[in-house]
Amino acid sequence: MVAVAGILVIIAAIIAIDVPPLMRKKLKKELWIFSILLLFGTALSIAQALNIKIPNPLDWITAIYKPLSDMIEKLLK
């Protein structure tokens, strides 16, 4: 739980530093993207701190391209 609290403190500091200039300059699109990416990163960080198994994206890519790779390999032999 201490790790989650630490992550939230760091996230609060990042928001305090980065959001006010975006709001002053009225950069709404950038603020939305920043918020979405920060939320995604925060969720992943908290999940890792709580030892929740996070799937590896490389496994998904391998599962998608493995049949294609096998087919090309058979054609070349």
mmJSON file of the N, C-alpha and C atoms, coordinates in Angstrom:
{"data_MODEL":{"atom_site":{
"group_PDB":["ATOM","ATOM","ATOM","ATOM","ATOM","ATOM","ATOM","ATOM","ATOM","ATOM","ATOM","ATOM","ATOM","ATOM","ATOM","ATOM","ATOM","ATOM","ATOM","ATOM","ATOM","ATOM","ATOM","ATOM","ATOM","ATOM","ATOM","ATOM","ATOM","ATOM","ATOM","ATOM","ATOM","ATOM","ATOM","ATOM","ATOM","ATOM","ATOM","ATOM","ATOM","ATOM","ATOM","ATOM","ATOM","ATOM","ATOM","ATOM","ATOM","ATOM","ATOM","ATOM","ATOM","ATOM","ATOM","ATOM","ATOM","ATOM","ATOM","ATOM","ATOM","ATOM","ATOM","ATOM","ATOM","ATOM","ATOM","ATOM","ATOM","ATOM","ATOM","ATOM","ATOM","ATOM","ATOM","ATOM","ATOM","ATOM","ATOM","ATOM","ATOM","ATOM","ATOM","ATOM","ATOM","ATOM","ATOM","ATOM","ATOM","ATOM","ATOM","ATOM","ATOM","ATOM","ATOM","ATOM","ATOM","ATOM","ATOM","ATOM","ATOM","ATOM","ATOM","ATOM","ATOM","ATOM","ATOM","ATOM","ATOM","ATOM","ATOM","ATOM","ATOM","ATOM","ATOM","ATOM","ATOM","ATOM","ATOM","ATOM","ATOM","ATOM","ATOM","ATOM","ATOM","ATOM","ATOM","ATOM","ATOM","ATOM","ATOM","ATOM","ATOM","ATOM","ATOM","ATOM","ATOM","ATOM","ATOM","ATOM","ATOM","ATOM","ATOM","ATOM","ATOM","ATOM","ATOM","ATOM","ATOM","ATOM","ATOM","ATOM","ATOM","ATOM","ATOM","ATOM","ATOM","ATOM","ATOM","ATOM","ATOM","ATOM","ATOM","ATOM","ATOM","ATOM","ATOM","ATOM","ATOM","ATOM","ATOM","ATOM","ATOM","ATOM","ATOM","ATOM","ATOM","ATOM","ATOM","ATOM","ATOM","ATOM","ATOM","ATOM","ATOM","ATOM","ATOM","ATOM","ATOM","ATOM","ATOM","ATOM","ATOM","ATOM","ATOM","ATOM","ATOM","ATOM","ATOM","ATOM","ATOM","ATOM","ATOM","ATOM","ATOM","ATOM","ATOM","ATOM","ATOM","ATOM","ATOM","ATOM","ATOM","ATOM","ATOM","ATOM","ATOM","ATOM","ATOM","ATOM","ATOM","ATOM","ATOM","ATOM","ATOM","ATOM","ATOM","ATOM","ATOM","ATOM","ATOM"],
"id":[1,2,3,4,5,6,7,8,9,10,11,12,13,14,15,16,17,18,19,20,21,22,23,24,25,26,27,28,29,30,31,32,33,34,35,36,37,38,39,40,41,42,43,44,45,46,47,48,49,50,51,52,53,54,55,56,57,58,59,60,61,62,63,64,65,66,67,68,69,70,71,72,73,74,75,76,77,78,79,80,81,82,83,84,85,86,87,88,89,90,91,92,93,94,95,96,97,98,99,100,101,102,103,104,105,106,107,108,109,110,111,112,113,114,115,116,117,118,119,120,121,122,123,124,125,126,127,128,129,130,131,132,133,134,135,136,137,138,139,140,141,142,143,144,145,146,147,148,149,150,151,152,153,154,155,156,157,158,159,160,161,162,163,164,165,166,167,168,169,170,171,172,173,174,175,176,177,178,179,180,181,182,183,184,185,186,187,188,189,190,191,192,193,194,195,196,197,198,199,200,201,202,203,204,205,206,207,208,209,210,211,212,213,214,215,216,217,218,219,220,221,222,223,224,225,226,227,228,229,230,231],
"type_symbol":["N","C","C","N","C","C","N","C","C","N","C","C","N","C","C","N","C","C","N","C","C","N","C","C","N","C","C","N","C","C","N","C","C","N","C","C","N","C","C","N","C","C","N","C","C","N","C","C","N","C","C","N","C","C","N","C","C","N","C","C","N","C","C","N","C","C","N","C","C","N","C","C","N","C","C","N","C","C","N","C","C","N","C","C","N","C","C","N","C","C","N","C","C","N","C","C","N","C","C","N","C","C","N","C","C","N","C","C","N","C","C","N","C","C","N","C","C","N","C","C","N","C","C","N","C","C","N","C","C","N","C","C","N","C","C","N","C","C","N","C","C","N","C","C","N","C","C","N","C","C","N","C","C","N","C","C","N","C","C","N","C","C","N","C","C","N","C","C","N","C","C","N","C","C","N","C","C","N","C","C","N","C","C","N","C","C","N","C","C","N","C","C","N","C","C","N","C","C","N","C","C","N","C","C","N","C","C","N","C","C","N","C","C","N","C","C","N","C","C","N","C","C","N","C","C","N","C","C","N","C","C"],
"label_atom_id":["N","CA","C","N","CA","C","N","CA","C","N","CA","C","N","CA","C","N","CA","C","N","CA","C","N","CA","C","N","CA","C","N","CA","C","N","CA","C","N","CA","C","N","CA","C","N","CA","C","N","CA","C","N","CA","C","N","CA","C","N","CA","C","N","CA","C","N","CA","C","N","CA","C","N","CA","C","N","CA","C","N","CA","C","N","CA","C","N","CA","C","N","CA","C","N","CA","C","N","CA","C","N","CA","C","N","CA","C","N","CA","C","N","CA","C","N","CA","C","N","CA","C","N","CA","C","N","CA","C","N","CA","C","N","CA","C","N","CA","C","N","CA","C","N","CA","C","N","CA","C","N","CA","C","N","CA","C","N","CA","C","N","CA","C","N","CA","C","N","CA","C","N","CA","C","N","CA","C","N","CA","C","N","CA","C","N","CA","C","N","CA","C","N","CA","C","N","CA","C","N","CA","C","N","CA","C","N","CA","C","N","CA","C","N","CA","C","N","CA","C","N","CA","C","N","CA","C","N","CA","C","N","CA","C","N","CA","C","N","CA","C","N","CA","C","N","CA","C","N","CA","C","N","CA","C","N","CA","C","N","CA","C","N","CA","C","N","CA","C"],
"label_alt_id":[null,null,null,null,null,null,null,null,null,null,null,null,null,null,null,null,null,null,null,null,null,null,null,null,null,null,null,null,null,null,null,null,null,null,null,null,null,null,null,null,null,null,null,null,null,null,null,null,null,null,null,null,null,null,null,null,null,null,null,null,null,null,null,null,null,null,null,null,null,null,null,null,null,null,null,null,null,null,null,null,null,null,null,null,null,null,null,null,null,null,null,null,null,null,null,null,null,null,null,null,null,null,null,null,null,null,null,null,null,null,null,null,null,null,null,null,null,null,null,null,null,null,null,null,null,null,null,null,null,null,null,null,null,null,null,null,null,null,null,null,null,null,null,null,null,null,null,null,null,null,null,null,null,null,null,null,null,null,null,null,null,null,null,null,null,null,null,null,null,null,null,null,null,null,null,null,null,null,null,null,null,null,null,null,null,null,null,null,null,null,null,null,null,null,null,null,null,null,null,null,null,null,null,null,null,null,null,null,null,null,null,null,null,null,null,null,null,null,null,null,null,null,null,null,null,null,null,null,null,null,null],
"label_comp_id":["MET","MET","MET","VAL","VAL","VAL","ALA","ALA","ALA","VAL","VAL","VAL","ALA","ALA","ALA","GLY","GLY","GLY","ILE","ILE","ILE","LEU","LEU","LEU","VAL","VAL","VAL","ILE","ILE","ILE","ILE","ILE","ILE","ALA","ALA","ALA","ALA","ALA","ALA","ILE","ILE","ILE","ILE","ILE","ILE","ALA","ALA","ALA","ILE","ILE","ILE","ASP","ASP","ASP","VAL","VAL","VAL","PRO","PRO","PRO","PRO","PRO","PRO","LEU","LEU","LEU","MET","MET","MET","ARG","ARG","ARG","LYS","LYS","LYS","LYS","LYS","LYS","LEU","LEU","LEU","LYS","LYS","LYS","LYS","LYS","LYS","GLU","GLU","GLU","LEU","LEU","LEU","TRP","TRP","TRP","ILE","ILE","ILE","PHE","PHE","PHE","SER","SER","SER","ILE","ILE","ILE","LEU","LEU","LEU","LEU","LEU","LEU","LEU","LEU","LEU","PHE","PHE","PHE","GLY","GLY","GLY","THR","THR","THR","ALA","ALA","ALA","LEU","LEU","LEU","SER","SER","SER","ILE","ILE","ILE","ALA","ALA","ALA","GLN","GLN","GLN","ALA","ALA","ALA","LEU","LEU","LEU","ASN","ASN","ASN","ILE","ILE","ILE","LYS","LYS","LYS","ILE","ILE","ILE","PRO","PRO","PRO","ASN","ASN","ASN","PRO","PRO","PRO","LEU","LEU","LEU","ASP","ASP","ASP","TRP","TRP","TRP","ILE","ILE","ILE","THR","THR","THR","ALA","ALA","ALA","ILE","ILE","ILE","TYR","TYR","TYR","LYS","LYS","LYS","PRO","PRO","PRO","LEU","LEU","LEU","SER","SER","SER","ASP","ASP","ASP","MET","MET","MET","ILE","ILE","ILE","GLU","GLU","GLU","LYS","LYS","LYS","LEU","LEU","LEU","LEU","LEU","LEU","LYS","LYS","LYS"],
"label_asym_id":["A","A","A","A","A","A","A","A","A","A","A","A","A","A","A","A","A","A","A","A","A","A","A","A","A","A","A","A","A","A","A","A","A","A","A","A","A","A","A","A","A","A","A","A","A","A","A","A","A","A","A","A","A","A","A","A","A","A","A","A","A","A","A","A","A","A","A","A","A","A","A","A","A","A","A","A","A","A","A","A","A","A","A","A","A","A","A","A","A","A","A","A","A","A","A","A","A","A","A","A","A","A","A","A","A","A","A","A","A","A","A","A","A","A","A","A","A","A","A","A","A","A","A","A","A","A","A","A","A","A","A","A","A","A","A","A","A","A","A","A","A","A","A","A","A","A","A","A","A","A","A","A","A","A","A","A","A","A","A","A","A","A","A","A","A","A","A","A","A","A","A","A","A","A","A","A","A","A","A","A","A","A","A","A","A","A","A","A","A","A","A","A","A","A","A","A","A","A","A","A","A","A","A","A","A","A","A","A","A","A","A","A","A","A","A","A","A","A","A","A","A","A","A","A","A","A","A","A","A","A","A"],
"label_entity_id":["1","1","1","1","1","1","1","1","1","1","1","1","1","1","1","1","1","1","1","1","1","1","1","1","1","1","1","1","1","1","1","1","1","1","1","1","1","1","1","1","1","1","1","1","1","1","1","1","1","1","1","1","1","1","1","1","1","1","1","1","1","1","1","1","1","1","1","1","1","1","1","1","1","1","1","1","1","1","1","1","1","1","1","1","1","1","1","1","1","1","1","1","1","1","1","1","1","1","1","1","1","1","1","1","1","1","1","1","1","1","1","1","1","1","1","1","1","1","1","1","1","1","1","1","1","1","1","1","1","1","1","1","1","1","1","1","1","1","1","1","1","1","1","1","1","1","1","1","1","1","1","1","1","1","1","1","1","1","1","1","1","1","1","1","1","1","1","1","1","1","1","1","1","1","1","1","1","1","1","1","1","1","1","1","1","1","1","1","1","1","1","1","1","1","1","1","1","1","1","1","1","1","1","1","1","1","1","1","1","1","1","1","1","1","1","1","1","1","1","1","1","1","1","1","1","1","1","1","1","1","1"],
"label_seq_id":[1,1,1,2,2,2,3,3,3,4,4,4,5,5,5,6,6,6,7,7,7,8,8,8,9,9,9,10,10,10,11,11,11,12,12,12,13,13,13,14,14,14,15,15,15,16,16,16,17,17,17,18,18,18,19,19,19,20,20,20,21,21,21,22,22,22,23,23,23,24,24,24,25,25,25,26,26,26,27,27,27,28,28,28,29,29,29,30,30,30,31,31,31,32,32,32,33,33,33,34,34,34,35,35,35,36,36,36,37,37,37,38,38,38,39,39,39,40,40,40,41,41,41,42,42,42,43,43,43,44,44,44,45,45,45,46,46,46,47,47,47,48,48,48,49,49,49,50,50,50,51,51,51,52,52,52,53,53,53,54,54,54,55,55,55,56,56,56,57,57,57,58,58,58,59,59,59,60,60,60,61,61,61,62,62,62,63,63,63,64,64,64,65,65,65,66,66,66,67,67,67,68,68,68,69,69,69,70,70,70,71,71,71,72,72,72,73,73,73,74,74,74,75,75,75,76,76,76,77,77,77],
"pdbx_PDB_ins_code":[null,null,null,null,null,null,null,null,null,null,null,null,null,null,null,null,null,null,null,null,null,null,null,null,null,null,null,null,null,null,null,null,null,null,null,null,null,null,null,null,null,null,null,null,null,null,null,null,null,null,null,null,null,null,null,null,null,null,null,null,null,null,null,null,null,null,null,null,null,null,null,null,null,null,null,null,null,null,null,null,null,null,null,null,null,null,null,null,null,null,null,null,null,null,null,null,null,null,null,null,null,null,null,null,null,null,null,null,null,null,null,null,null,null,null,null,null,null,null,null,null,null,null,null,null,null,null,null,null,null,null,null,null,null,null,null,null,null,null,null,null,null,null,null,null,null,null,null,null,null,null,null,null,null,null,null,null,null,null,null,null,null,null,null,null,null,null,null,null,null,null,null,null,null,null,null,null,null,null,null,null,null,null,null,null,null,null,null,null,null,null,null,null,null,null,null,null,null,null,null,null,null,null,null,null,null,null,null,null,null,null,null,null,null,null,null,null,null,null,null,null,null,null,null,null,null,null,null,null,null,null],
"Cartn_x":[0.805,0.0,0.852,2.029,2.921,3.341,3.558,3.96,2.847,1.612,0.479,0.363,0.536,0.493,1.611,2.796,3.913,3.633,3.039,2.691,1.692,0.703,-0.311,0.271,1.236,1.895,2.682,3.378,4.146,3.218,2.099,1.122,0.548,0.276,-0.228,0.795,2.075,3.122,3.211,3.097,3.138,1.969,0.792,-0.377,-0.186,0.327,0.529,1.521,2.491,3.5,3.029,2.373,2.088,0.721,-0.276,-1.623,-1.845,-1.4,-1.681,-1.214,-0.001,0.362,-0.547,-0.975,-1.877,-3.226,-3.698,-4.975,-4.858,-3.722,-3.523,-3.489,-2.848,-2.743,-3.972,-4.94,-6.183,-5.926,-5.004,-4.669,-5.495,-6.747,-7.662,-7.317,-6.942,-6.601,-5.384,-4.375,-3.171,-3.46,-4.346,-4.729,-5.454,-6.322,-7.01,-6.029,-5.12,-4.135,-3.248,-2.797,-1.986,-2.732,-4.003,-4.804,-4.978,-5.253,-5.456,-4.171,-3.05,-1.777,-1.363,-1.591,-1.256,-2.127,-3.402,-4.297,-3.863,-3.514,-3.059,-1.777,-0.825,0.428,0.233,-0.657,-0.948,-1.563,-2.502,-3.144,-2.124,-1.245,-0.217,0.752,1.125,2.052,1.434,0.188,-0.485,-0.657,-1.01,-1.162,0.161,1.244,2.552,2.927,2.616,2.926,2.133,0.94,0.105,0.356,1.394,1.79,0.688,-0.049,-1.059,-0.36,-0.645,0.002,-0.491,0.448,0.139,0.58,-0.337,0.046,1.083,1.971,3.028,2.497,2.577,2.09,2.825,4.064,4.81,4.177,3.574,2.883,1.702,0.988,-0.144,0.34,1.419,1.962,2.438,3.08,3.548,2.367,1.304,0.126,-0.507,-0.465,-1.057,-0.196,1.11,1.987,2.549,2.38,2.929,2.362,1.041,0.535,1.08,1.209,1.766,3.217,3.96,5.362,5.509,4.663,4.707,4.388,3.42,3.036,4.18,4.814,5.927,7.101,7.347,8.426,8.185,6.95,6.63,6.802,6.443,6.587,8.041,8.911,10.325,11.128,10.602,11.342,11.122],
"Cartn_y":[-1.197,0.0,1.267,1.181,2.344,2.708,1.691,1.946,2.667,2.265,2.916,4.369,4.605,5.974,6.815,6.226,6.938,7.279,6.337,6.59,7.732,7.727,8.785,10.154,10.184,11.453,11.979,11.092,11.498,11.968,11.279,11.676,13.055,13.301,14.615,15.71,15.418,16.396,16.653,15.597,15.757,16.618,16.361,17.158,18.612,18.842,20.209,20.981,20.283,20.949,21.159,20.158,20.193,20.735,20.607,21.0,22.515,23.285,24.727,25.439,25.171,25.838,25.44,24.205,23.779,24.481,24.675,25.361,26.852,27.47,28.896,29.165,28.265,28.436,27.898,27.354,26.803,25.731,24.831,23.718,22.498,22.482,21.435,20.063,20.01,18.717,18.111,18.933,18.451,18.011,18.724,18.363,17.021,16.768,15.477,14.339,14.535,13.488,13.252,14.321,14.204,13.425,13.739,13.075,11.588,11.268,9.865,9.07,9.607,8.903,8.781,9.838,9.787,8.769,8.706,7.728,6.308,6.077,4.759,4.36,5.282,5.007,4.781,5.543,5.375,4.007,3.607,2.302,1.17,1.257,0.235,0.218,1.385,1.463,0.881,1.206,0.674,-0.835,-1.312,-2.757,-3.476,-2.897,-3.515,-3.466,-2.383,-2.277,-3.289,-3.646,-4.62,-6.048,-6.238,-7.556,-8.23,-7.44,-7.977,-8.315,-9.495,-9.929,-9.063,-8.407,-7.557,-8.295,-8.499,-9.228,-8.464,-9.218,-8.647,-8.417,-7.204,-6.95,-7.767,-8.134,-8.932,-10.313,-10.858,-12.14,-12.034,-10.914,-10.714,-10.603,-9.862,-9.705,-11.046,-11.831,-13.159,-14.05,-14.005,-14.822,-14.436,-13.174,-12.71,-13.114,-12.929,-13.152,-14.564,-15.393,-16.755,-17.583,-17.603,-18.37,-17.88,-16.575,-16.013,-16.415,-16.375,-16.773,-18.242,-19.087,-20.517,-20.775,-20.05,-20.216,-19.811,-18.706,-18.24,-19.205,-19.714,-20.671,-21.952,-22.431,-23.628,-23.353,-22.131,-21.803,-21.73,-21.312,-21.136,-22.435,-23.462,-24.731,-25.611],
"Cartn_z":[0.0,0.0,0.0,0.573,0.603,-0.818,-1.651,-3.041,-3.792,-3.563,-4.232,-3.767,-2.488,-1.966,-2.57,-2.709,-3.327,-4.773,-5.493,-6.893,-6.989,-6.118,-6.155,-5.8,-4.897,-4.553,-5.757,-6.429,-7.608,-8.717,-8.909,-9.921,-9.589,-8.318,-7.901,-8.202,-7.988,-8.289,-9.791,-10.588,-12.051,-12.521,-11.96,-12.332,-11.921,-10.719,-10.23,-11.092,-11.673,-12.488,-13.923,-14.497,-15.933,-16.327,-15.49,-15.884,-15.904,-14.92,-14.957,-16.236,-16.755,-18.017,-19.188,-19.208,-20.272,-20.167,-18.947,-18.764,-19.065,-18.674,-18.965,-20.463,-21.205,-22.659,-23.391,-22.638,-23.176,-24.231,-23.919,-24.802,-24.375,-24.802,-24.345,-24.919,-26.179,-26.782,-26.095,-25.865,-25.206,-23.776,-23.112,-21.745,-21.719,-22.696,-22.781,-23.016,-23.966,-24.253,-23.038,-22.404,-21.197,-20.124,-19.93,-18.901,-19.199,-20.443,-20.819,-20.626,-21.108,-20.963,-19.498,-18.72,-17.295,-16.569,-16.901,-16.295,-16.645,-17.907,-18.352,-17.623,-17.557,-16.866,-15.374,-14.781,-13.358,-13.082,-13.921,-13.74,-13.867,-14.86,-15.018,-13.843,-13.359,-12.231,-10.958,-10.713,-9.525,-9.642,-10.841,-11.037,-10.79,-11.262,-11.041,-9.557,-8.875,-7.45,-6.628,-7.106,-6.399,-6.869,-7.676,-8.2,-9.006,-9.759,-10.67,-11.978,-12.514,-13.742,-14.9,-15.556,-16.697,-17.958,-18.913,-20.121,-20.934,-21.551,-22.36,-23.78,-24.316,-25.673,-26.728,-26.476,-27.436,-27.614,-26.568,-26.684,-27.643,-27.614,-28.514,-29.955,-30.172,-31.519,-32.05,-31.205,-31.61,-31.988,-31.215,-31.504,-32.835,-33.17,-34.427,-35.623,-35.511,-36.663,-36.769,-35.775,-35.807,-36.963,-37.191,-38.34,-39.678,-39.835,-41.072,-41.237,-40.165,-40.193,-40.557,-39.984,-40.298,-41.772,-42.302,-43.692,-44.63,-44.359,-45.19,-45.08,-43.886,-43.7,-44.525,-44.563,-45.358,-46.85,-47.276,-48.693,-49.123,-48.248,-48.587,-48.502,-47.902,-47.787,-48.966],
"occupancy":[1.0,1.0,1.0,1.0,1.0,1.0,1.0,1.0,1.0,1.0,1.0,1.0,1.0,1.0,1.0,1.0,1.0,1.0,1.0,1.0,1.0,1.0,1.0,1.0,1.0,1.0,1.0,1.0,1.0,1.0,1.0,1.0,1.0,1.0,1.0,1.0,1.0,1.0,1.0,1.0,1.0,1.0,1.0,1.0,1.0,1.0,1.0,1.0,1.0,1.0,1.0,1.0,1.0,1.0,1.0,1.0,1.0,1.0,1.0,1.0,1.0,1.0,1.0,1.0,1.0,1.0,1.0,1.0,1.0,1.0,1.0,1.0,1.0,1.0,1.0,1.0,1.0,1.0,1.0,1.0,1.0,1.0,1.0,1.0,1.0,1.0,1.0,1.0,1.0,1.0,1.0,1.0,1.0,1.0,1.0,1.0,1.0,1.0,1.0,1.0,1.0,1.0,1.0,1.0,1.0,1.0,1.0,1.0,1.0,1.0,1.0,1.0,1.0,1.0,1.0,1.0,1.0,1.0,1.0,1.0,1.0,1.0,1.0,1.0,1.0,1.0,1.0,1.0,1.0,1.0,1.0,1.0,1.0,1.0,1.0,1.0,1.0,1.0,1.0,1.0,1.0,1.0,1.0,1.0,1.0,1.0,1.0,1.0,1.0,1.0,1.0,1.0,1.0,1.0,1.0,1.0,1.0,1.0,1.0,1.0,1.0,1.0,1.0,1.0,1.0,1.0,1.0,1.0,1.0,1.0,1.0,1.0,1.0,1.0,1.0,1.0,1.0,1.0,1.0,1.0,1.0,1.0,1.0,1.0,1.0,1.0,1.0,1.0,1.0,1.0,1.0,1.0,1.0,1.0,1.0,1.0,1.0,1.0,1.0,1.0,1.0,1.0,1.0,1.0,1.0,1.0,1.0,1.0,1.0,1.0,1.0,1.0,1.0,1.0,1.0,1.0,1.0,1.0,1.0,1.0,1.0,1.0,1.0,1.0,1.0,1.0,1.0,1.0,1.0,1.0,1.0],
"B_iso_or_equiv":[0.0,0.0,0.0,0.0,0.0,0.0,0.0,0.0,0.0,0.0,0.0,0.0,0.0,0.0,0.0,0.0,0.0,0.0,0.0,0.0,0.0,0.0,0.0,0.0,0.0,0.0,0.0,0.0,0.0,0.0,0.0,0.0,0.0,0.0,0.0,0.0,0.0,0.0,0.0,0.0,0.0,0.0,0.0,0.0,0.0,0.0,0.0,0.0,0.0,0.0,0.0,0.0,0.0,0.0,0.0,0.0,0.0,0.0,0.0,0.0,0.0,0.0,0.0,0.0,0.0,0.0,0.0,0.0,0.0,0.0,0.0,0.0,0.0,0.0,0.0,0.0,0.0,0.0,0.0,0.0,0.0,0.0,0.0,0.0,0.0,0.0,0.0,0.0,0.0,0.0,0.0,0.0,0.0,0.0,0.0,0.0,0.0,0.0,0.0,0.0,0.0,0.0,0.0,0.0,0.0,0.0,0.0,0.0,0.0,0.0,0.0,0.0,0.0,0.0,0.0,0.0,0.0,0.0,0.0,0.0,0.0,0.0,0.0,0.0,0.0,0.0,0.0,0.0,0.0,0.0,0.0,0.0,0.0,0.0,0.0,0.0,0.0,0.0,0.0,0.0,0.0,0.0,0.0,0.0,0.0,0.0,0.0,0.0,0.0,0.0,0.0,0.0,0.0,0.0,0.0,0.0,0.0,0.0,0.0,0.0,0.0,0.0,0.0,0.0,0.0,0.0,0.0,0.0,0.0,0.0,0.0,0.0,0.0,0.0,0.0,0.0,0.0,0.0,0.0,0.0,0.0,0.0,0.0,0.0,0.0,0.0,0.0,0.0,0.0,0.0,0.0,0.0,0.0,0.0,0.0,0.0,0.0,0.0,0.0,0.0,0.0,0.0,0.0,0.0,0.0,0.0,0.0,0.0,0.0,0.0,0.0,0.0,0.0,0.0,0.0,0.0,0.0,0.0,0.0,0.0,0.0,0.0,0.0,0.0,0.0,0.0,0.0,0.0,0.0,0.0,0.0],
"pdbx_formal_charge":[null,null,null,null,null,null,null,null,null,null,null,null,null,null,null,null,null,null,null,null,null,null,null,null,null,null,null,null,null,null,null,null,null,null,null,null,null,null,null,null,null,null,null,null,null,null,null,null,null,null,null,null,null,null,null,null,null,null,null,null,null,null,null,null,null,null,null,null,null,null,null,null,null,null,null,null,null,null,null,null,null,null,null,null,null,null,null,null,null,null,null,null,null,null,null,null,null,null,null,null,null,null,null,null,null,null,null,null,null,null,null,null,null,null,null,null,null,null,null,null,null,null,null,null,null,null,null,null,null,null,null,null,null,null,null,null,null,null,null,null,null,null,null,null,null,null,null,null,null,null,null,null,null,null,null,null,null,null,null,null,null,null,null,null,null,null,null,null,null,null,null,null,null,null,null,null,null,null,null,null,null,null,null,null,null,null,null,null,null,null,null,null,null,null,null,null,null,null,null,null,null,null,null,null,null,null,null,null,null,null,null,null,null,null,null,null,null,null,null,null,null,null,null,null,null,null,null,null,null,null,null],
"auth_seq_id":[1,1,1,2,2,2,3,3,3,4,4,4,5,5,5,6,6,6,7,7,7,8,8,8,9,9,9,10,10,10,11,11,11,12,12,12,13,13,13,14,14,14,15,15,15,16,16,16,17,17,17,18,18,18,19,19,19,20,20,20,21,21,21,22,22,22,23,23,23,24,24,24,25,25,25,26,26,26,27,27,27,28,28,28,29,29,29,30,30,30,31,31,31,32,32,32,33,33,33,34,34,34,35,35,35,36,36,36,37,37,37,38,38,38,39,39,39,40,40,40,41,41,41,42,42,42,43,43,43,44,44,44,45,45,45,46,46,46,47,47,47,48,48,48,49,49,49,50,50,50,51,51,51,52,52,52,53,53,53,54,54,54,55,55,55,56,56,56,57,57,57,58,58,58,59,59,59,60,60,60,61,61,61,62,62,62,63,63,63,64,64,64,65,65,65,66,66,66,67,67,67,68,68,68,69,69,69,70,70,70,71,71,71,72,72,72,73,73,73,74,74,74,75,75,75,76,76,76,77,77,77],
"auth_comp_id":["MET","MET","MET","VAL","VAL","VAL","ALA","ALA","ALA","VAL","VAL","VAL","ALA","ALA","ALA","GLY","GLY","GLY","ILE","ILE","ILE","LEU","LEU","LEU","VAL","VAL","VAL","ILE","ILE","ILE","ILE","ILE","ILE","ALA","ALA","ALA","ALA","ALA","ALA","ILE","ILE","ILE","ILE","ILE","ILE","ALA","ALA","ALA","ILE","ILE","ILE","ASP","ASP","ASP","VAL","VAL","VAL","PRO","PRO","PRO","PRO","PRO","PRO","LEU","LEU","LEU","MET","MET","MET","ARG","ARG","ARG","LYS","LYS","LYS","LYS","LYS","LYS","LEU","LEU","LEU","LYS","LYS","LYS","LYS","LYS","LYS","GLU","GLU","GLU","LEU","LEU","LEU","TRP","TRP","TRP","ILE","ILE","ILE","PHE","PHE","PHE","SER","SER","SER","ILE","ILE","ILE","LEU","LEU","LEU","LEU","LEU","LEU","LEU","LEU","LEU","PHE","PHE","PHE","GLY","GLY","GLY","THR","THR","THR","ALA","ALA","ALA","LEU","LEU","LEU","SER","SER","SER","ILE","ILE","ILE","ALA","ALA","ALA","GLN","GLN","GLN","ALA","ALA","ALA","LEU","LEU","LEU","ASN","ASN","ASN","ILE","ILE","ILE","LYS","LYS","LYS","ILE","ILE","ILE","PRO","PRO","PRO","ASN","ASN","ASN","PRO","PRO","PRO","LEU","LEU","LEU","ASP","ASP","ASP","TRP","TRP","TRP","ILE","ILE","ILE","THR","THR","THR","ALA","ALA","ALA","ILE","ILE","ILE","TYR","TYR","TYR","LYS","LYS","LYS","PRO","PRO","PRO","LEU","LEU","LEU","SER","SER","SER","ASP","ASP","ASP","MET","MET","MET","ILE","ILE","ILE","GLU","GLU","GLU","LYS","LYS","LYS","LEU","LEU","LEU","LEU","LEU","LEU","LYS","LYS","LYS"],
"auth_asym_id":["A","A","A","A","A","A","A","A","A","A","A","A","A","A","A","A","A","A","A","A","A","A","A","A","A","A","A","A","A","A","A","A","A","A","A","A","A","A","A","A","A","A","A","A","A","A","A","A","A","A","A","A","A","A","A","A","A","A","A","A","A","A","A","A","A","A","A","A","A","A","A","A","A","A","A","A","A","A","A","A","A","A","A","A","A","A","A","A","A","A","A","A","A","A","A","A","A","A","A","A","A","A","A","A","A","A","A","A","A","A","A","A","A","A","A","A","A","A","A","A","A","A","A","A","A","A","A","A","A","A","A","A","A","A","A","A","A","A","A","A","A","A","A","A","A","A","A","A","A","A","A","A","A","A","A","A","A","A","A","A","A","A","A","A","A","A","A","A","A","A","A","A","A","A","A","A","A","A","A","A","A","A","A","A","A","A","A","A","A","A","A","A","A","A","A","A","A","A","A","A","A","A","A","A","A","A","A","A","A","A","A","A","A","A","A","A","A","A","A","A","A","A","A","A","A","A","A","A","A","A","A"],
"auth_atom_id":["N","CA","C","N","CA","C","N","CA","C","N","CA","C","N","CA","C","N","CA","C","N","CA","C","N","CA","C","N","CA","C","N","CA","C","N","CA","C","N","CA","C","N","CA","C","N","CA","C","N","CA","C","N","CA","C","N","CA","C","N","CA","C","N","CA","C","N","CA","C","N","CA","C","N","CA","C","N","CA","C","N","CA","C","N","CA","C","N","CA","C","N","CA","C","N","CA","C","N","CA","C","N","CA","C","N","CA","C","N","CA","C","N","CA","C","N","CA","C","N","CA","C","N","CA","C","N","CA","C","N","CA","C","N","CA","C","N","CA","C","N","CA","C","N","CA","C","N","CA","C","N","CA","C","N","CA","C","N","CA","C","N","CA","C","N","CA","C","N","CA","C","N","CA","C","N","CA","C","N","CA","C","N","CA","C","N","CA","C","N","CA","C","N","CA","C","N","CA","C","N","CA","C","N","CA","C","N","CA","C","N","CA","C","N","CA","C","N","CA","C","N","CA","C","N","CA","C","N","CA","C","N","CA","C","N","CA","C","N","CA","C","N","CA","C","N","CA","C","N","CA","C","N","CA","C","N","CA","C","N","CA","C","N","CA","C","N","CA","C"],
"pdbx_PDB_model_num":[1,1,1,1,1,1,1,1,1,1,1,1,1,1,1,1,1,1,1,1,1,1,1,1,1,1,1,1,1,1,1,1,1,1,1,1,1,1,1,1,1,1,1,1,1,1,1,1,1,1,1,1,1,1,1,1,1,1,1,1,1,1,1,1,1,1,1,1,1,1,1,1,1,1,1,1,1,1,1,1,1,1,1,1,1,1,1,1,1,1,1,1,1,1,1,1,1,1,1,1,1,1,1,1,1,1,1,1,1,1,1,1,1,1,1,1,1,1,1,1,1,1,1,1,1,1,1,1,1,1,1,1,1,1,1,1,1,1,1,1,1,1,1,1,1,1,1,1,1,1,1,1,1,1,1,1,1,1,1,1,1,1,1,1,1,1,1,1,1,1,1,1,1,1,1,1,1,1,1,1,1,1,1,1,1,1,1,1,1,1,1,1,1,1,1,1,1,1,1,1,1,1,1,1,1,1,1,1,1,1,1,1,1,1,1,1,1,1,1,1,1,1,1,1,1,1,1,1,1,1,1]
}}}
